[in-house]
Amino acid sequence: LLGDEIIQLCIGDSFIDPGVSSVDAYDEDISGNIEIISNLNNSSVGSYTVTYSSTDDNGNVSTIDRTVNVDVCVSNLLSSYTVSHDCQINLGFMAIDLIASDQSIVEGNSSTEIIIQDFNQFIPEVVANVDGIDITVPENTFSVGQAPLLISLTISGSGTVSDTGNEIVIDYAWNAGIIGSGTCVATYNK
């Protein structure tokens, strides 16, 4: 093999094969006889194999494999999303959506951080971390409203990204103190 035995790609990245060479028992270059068989799908998360096989003039066969891992990267998530959810705070006389129906994801301050913008009418953004298909929303605490109706709201959650990177599902937990607490599910679609 030329290059690395294991190659990492983000969804949608092109695979640029570093190549392979083959020499027969007489030190003759038979690289022109190499056949490549691959199940690589760079549009879906997975671990794929590229198999290189060469046959010399005497019928001797040699094979070697390269692994290509396709994963979700922060760059795959940067977009606008339509959000469907069951996230509401019920105040008795009215219900307030905890999550806006249109949000955007932008890059955060590290290679694994994203910022969910336009989270709701009170919260401009929520920070989250990406690890492959897993998303973690660490505890974010906000002050909502104005005195004397100032509420401390805490939001956290965890979820997953679909194999194609087009959908995110996050299970949120929220706590608004004396108003209540709960859990809900939000589905983000590009």
Summary of the structure (lengths in Angstrom):
residues: 190
radius of gyration: 24.6
end to end distance: 38.3
largest distance: 88.5
contacts: 527
relative contact order: 0.15
helix: 5%
strand: 54%
